[in-house]
Amino acid sequence: MSYILADGWLVTMNPQRDVLEQASLLIEGDRIRAIGTRQQLVASHPESEVLDCRDAIIIPGMVNTHTHLFQTLLKGLGDDMVLKKWFTCMTGPSAVELTEEDVFAAAMHGCVESLRSGVTSLVDFMYAHPRPGLTAKVVEAFELTGIRGRVCRGFITAGAEHGIPTELIETPEAALADARQLIYHYNRDGGRVKVGIAPSMIWALDEKVLRGTRELANETGALITTHVAETDFEIAQSQLRFQSTDTEFLSDIGFLGPDVLAVHCVQCSSRDIRTLKHYDVRVSHNPCSNMYLASGVAPIPEMLAAGLTVGLGSDGPASSNNHSLFQAMKMAALVQKGVHRDPTIMTAEKVLEMATIDGARAIGLEHEIGSLEVGKKADVVVIGTNHPAMTPVHHPVSALVYSALGHEVTDVFVDGQPVLRNGQLTRVNEREVMVRSQQAANSLAARAGSDKFKRRPWRSSSF
């Protein structure tokens, strides 16, 4: 099949950042084959199905550079906690109880939620492995729903003294062996879904596994992603163990490089930022999660000024409560304006770049996705403007970043295949996915004892 998306507002994200009014786009096979007028494209490809986009904005599919899909089952259980308490009191104990059914139900839900809100590429950071076989269930969800992405085999190899459940702690040898097996099993040139490597965070890792991660990435070409400088606790632990920040330590052991996606970087100093730039490390900015866990505000303007590539992430739904990059875009723009008291410091245009072309660059796919250009993969999103929150539209980028709520997405294509048409998923039964995830969430919370957070008393304040 080929499709013509006709007469829409095309926000191309091409190098010129062209925004084309009443323009049309041809999808043929898995690629964008032409951009022009409706008349031109219909005349040259009369067999194509035409989608009327006169009341719509067309953008490249968004790239969510960081989430934890299993946490889809934990929405709303971790409110009003800092990260360490959040992990040791709720998330960690819940992760211990994860089964293959839980992980599959959560991943299916998270992929559906992401596609519905215009995300066509996803980086999942799967660090919880209380039993074997869980990563494969995430890959299965990617394959079934049609989303593109990286399923990163994460691991924890230390941290019992900080409250990390022993059931989640693996040996470096076991973790890296499983990651290697998964990479060689799933990764193929041009594959829509690939496996990466995800050492969790400096206070839950040892030096051996970090060095092993670098060796494995060099051997396989797999993406590395890891939490960096997320909290003051993280920096304090790194100073205690290694007499340096985690960024400095990762530099010292030869871990950093352009294949590393550093997540959060909230507590990065100017020196850390220079180090990240020196190695061309890519950054995943997760503003909603950073606010939810009171971790702080990442120095994104300084990173951008230094020339770092910064993509956007939702983080896991246990610390942001959804997978919406629309929320992340708005938060990314507004929090910097408020903190710096400068309305120009972060523009709508910049955060849309972070959600699209910069996100693609952050995971090494900028030559294939992230912009609407002839020859690129047809990962395309149509956003209707006939919603009260969106209308009237004066400036399409402003409408996307500051007005849209996320449910305005009507059509989504990945690899040229329609995965959402006229607001309906084409590959999976959405109702069945939702029912399955709610059942899995209830069961997991009961088994883990985290259902106590469902019955918390009313809290008008913390005092």
Secondary structure by P-SEA (a helix, b strand, c coil): cbbbbccccccccccccccccbbbbbbccccccccccaaaaaaacccbbbbbcccbbbbcbbbbccccccccccccccccccaaaaaaccaaaaaaaccaaaaaaaaaaaaaaaaaacccbbbbbcccccccaaaaaaaaaaaaaccccccccccccccccccccccccccaaaaaaaaaaaaaaccccccccbbbbbbcccccccaaaaaaaaaaaaacbbbbbbbccccaaaaaaaaaaccccaaaaaaaaccccccccccccccccaaaaaaaaaabbbbbbbaaaaaaacccccaaaaaaaabbbbbbbcccccccccccaaaaaaaaaaaaaaaacccccccaaaaaaaacaaaaaaacccccccccccccccbbbbbbcccccccccccaaaaaccccccccccbbbccccccccccccccccaaaaaaaaaaaaaaaaaaaccccccccccccccc
